[in-house]
């Protein structure tokens, strides 16, 4: 349904709905949860407790696309303003001084004057929002899926306001059919007015329709490996990162490798290489981090194991796995130097506990018994 007003219109494309799933399947050092919860207070305590023990609940906003005549777009994180200077808070995170709802995120509180206005002719599409400019997870799951709403609404854009500051922005946009010559890069110094500005609403949490769009678009590319056999057991390492690093990873990887896991450092790979890898995944495991967002390229039914600590129990990957049709598991590691304020910690993984968890939930198969007789060399590992 389309709603018209003097300065534009809103096309309602998909209805809102609520999706509730069972609580997460947990294992590992779960005895660490209550001591960390005791460090939290108020809303944080209640929120964290619900992450651990509550259902995976997704309140999905309806999908819509708003078209505004002579509107303006500015900055990183995005501010969208009508031609009569009304700031539309639903379409970006930028807040101006004096506003009551700018919260505690200083990078989105705009200081100083807006840059000189640049006018462009035709229709400007906007897919930028919040952290999509500097985080792979948010760019992949919140910015790229908005491309489908332009097609669904029958809107063709002449220019696209989108993040372009990092190599993966350019590569991902191109893989999803965007002519990067048409992109106006999101920037602190950008302030653009177009004849028509078309802005999809924010789609967080992620809808099944969005993960289906991401999976099917990548699967249709000529180099897709989504049907390739044998399937892979993928371990996503954060060994080169300062935060959420499994400190004993080098010690426990040999045991995971004997189960069939391969360790990957995604920061060394192109977007295409990451897509190809996850298209072949049967199991995905790794510490909480943006690389796990690549589960959207894995076939539905993939098993996803997030290694975490009670200092960072967020349900974003549980929600994403549910939207993808994957099986999700959360395995608690022992937190090292945890900080309840920053909600960060490095990890120490009890590998024997983790292997038992993988066997218990039939994520990987147990080794077969050694055959009797002279041919004991045929003993092998089986990965489900």
URWOHU-V616002 format. One record per run of one state. SS is the DSSP state (~ for helix, > for strand, _ for the rest). FROM is the first residue (numbers start at 1). TO is the last residue. If there is no record, write none. Layout:
# URWOHU-V616002
ss:from:to
SS:FROM:TO
SS:FROM:TO
This chain:
# URWOHU-V616002
ss:from:to
_:1:1
>:2:5
_:6:7
>:8:14
_:15:16
>:17:23
_:24:24
>:25:28
_:29:31
~:32:39
_:40:41
~:42:53
_:54:54
>:55:60
_:61:62
>:63:69
_:70:71
>:72:74
_:75:78
>:79:81
_:82:86
>:87:88
~:89:91
_:92:94
>:95:96
_:97:105
~:106:108
>:109:110
_:111:117
>:118:126
_:127:129
~:130:133
_:134:135
~:136:153
_:154:158
>:159:162
_:163:166
~:167:175
_:176:179
~:180:182
>:183:185
_:186:190
>:191:200
_:201:207
~:208:219
_:220:231
>:232:236
_:237:245
>:246:246
_:247:248
~:249:259
_:260:260
>:261:264
_:265:265
~:266:268
_:269:270
~:271:279
_:280:280
>:281:287
_:288:289
~:290:297
_:298:302
>:303:308
_:309:315
~:316:324
_:325:326
>:327:332
_:333:333
>:334:339
_:340:343
>:344:348
_:349:350
~:351:360
_:361:375
~:376:378
_:379:384
